[in-house]
Each structure stands twice: as C-alpha cells, then as structure tokens.
Amino acid sequence: MKLGLLVGYSGRGMGLPMDLIKEAEKLGFDSVWLTEHHYADYGISSAPSVLLATVAARTQRITLGMA
C-alpha cells in the first residue's frame, strides 16, 4: 500500500507547511500532493511549478504532484 498526503495551500497569509511535508517524508509517506485550483479559496498559486520546485529542493525522495 502506498500512502500520500494532500496539502491545501493558500497564498493569502498561510505559508507552505514545509514542516508537515518534511515530517510526512520522514514517516515514510510515498507522495505529497499540493492543491491547485484557480478561483477557489484554497490552492491558489500563480506558478504551481515553482511551488513544487520549492518542495523538491527541501525533500529527498518523496514523490510530488499537483491535485
């Protein structure tokens, strides 16, 4: 069984929860999925690829994706 984590992100005053993402990797989660839905109250990012690159630079092995 593979285990993933879905992380909601809003650019409005809420920073990317990197501590949570790093802990998920440490605990053996297989993937992290960041929400990205334009015109919604969550997952707002004008450059999702930059957001993923930020997470990739701070993790070692976890699979990353946008949902």
N, C-alpha and C positions, 0 to 999 in steps of 0.2 A: 504494500500500500504506500502511496506517496501522499505527502502532506504539504499543503500550501497555505499561505496566509494572504488574505485580501486586505489591503491597507487603503483606507479612504484618505484623501489628501485634499486640502483646500488651501489655496494660496493666500487667502484672506486672514492673515494673522496666526495661522496654525502652521508651524514648521513641519517639515517632513520628519516623521517619527523614526529616525535612524536608530535610536536605542532599541526600539521594538524589532526592527528589521535585523539588526545585528544579533539580538537575542534569539530570534527565530532561526537564524543560520546556526548559531551555537548549539541550539537544542535539536538540530538535525532536520529542520524543515527542508523540503526539496525545492520549494519555489515561493516567490513573493510576487503578488500581483498588485499593481497600483491602479486605482480607479482613474479613469479619464473620460469624462462626459461633458462636452461643451454645453453651456447654458443650463447647467444643473447646480445645485447647492454644494456639491462635492466633486472632487476630481478635477478641479479647474487648474489647468496648466496650459500656457500658450505654446510650450515646447516639450511635449512628453519625452522625446528622445534625450533631451538634456537632463530631465528628471531621472530617467533610467541610467544615464551615464553617471550621475551623481551617486546613485546607489551602487552601481557596478564598481566604482572607484573605492568604495568603502566596504565591500564584501569580497569573499574569496571564491566560493563555489556555488552559491545558491542561484537557481535559475530565476530570471526576471522576466516580467511581462506586464502588459497593459490590459486592463479589462474594462 
